[in-house]
Amino acid sequence: MSKIVDYTVAISLYNSGKTCKEIATYFTVKPGGLRDGLRRRGIIFKNPIIDICKSLINPYLVGYIAGLIDGEGSININHKKRQYWLTVDIATTSYPCAQWLKSIIGGHIRISDKPNEKHKTGYHWTVTSRQALCLLQLMLPYLRIKKEEALVAIRFQKRMKQINKLNEKELIIRADLKKELQSLR
């Protein structure tokens, strides 16, 4: 028996600020199916990545974050088995700085262990994949030290959007882009 969704209620909940995940939980259905049903009924979803890009229009703010990436950041292509993904990470001992980045861009914060008591606690703010692509595209004109790394990362992530079928040739290309990025350090 399929679950029944009252789309009048679902649309009302969405317009009041609820996420698809929250609404799907309310109706005990899968978020993807609910999202498809809402699209068929004319709901146009906000793209959080585009919203991030729009919120960072201030060139001083973009330049400041680019400086953080140049000085304390890293751009990586990560790999596990047959999966590859892009990350942009900023390491800091200032939790307010990591929290500020998360509040304006998104991403997540990971707390790193202190190697000994003389060291401060470290915080790693990270964004991945499309969010990292958007951030790097905005930062590109302002980056000085990591500009070449950003260009390789952008090429990698744009390729991820174009390739649906993952074959051996594509795995080799991704591995080569990862090596190219590592060689720039």
Secondary structure as GFF3:
##gff-version 3
##sequence-region A 1 185
A	DSSP	alpha_helix	7	15	.	.	.	ID=ss1
A	DSSP	alpha_helix	20	27	.	.	.	ID=ss2
A	DSSP	alpha_helix	31	40	.	.	.	ID=ss3
A	DSSP	alpha_helix	48	55	.	.	.	ID=ss4
A	DSSP	alpha_helix	59	72	.	.	.	ID=ss5
A	DSSP	beta_strand	73	80	.	.	.	ID=ss6
A	DSSP	beta_strand	83	92	.	.	.	ID=ss7
A	DSSP	alpha_helix	95	105	.	.	.	ID=ss8
A	DSSP	beta_strand	108	112	.	.	.	ID=ss9
A	DSSP	beta_strand	122	128	.	.	.	ID=ss10
A	DSSP	alpha_helix	129	139	.	.	.	ID=ss11
A	DSSP	alpha_helix	147	162	.	.	.	ID=ss12
A	DSSP	alpha_helix	168	183	.	.	.	ID=ss13
###
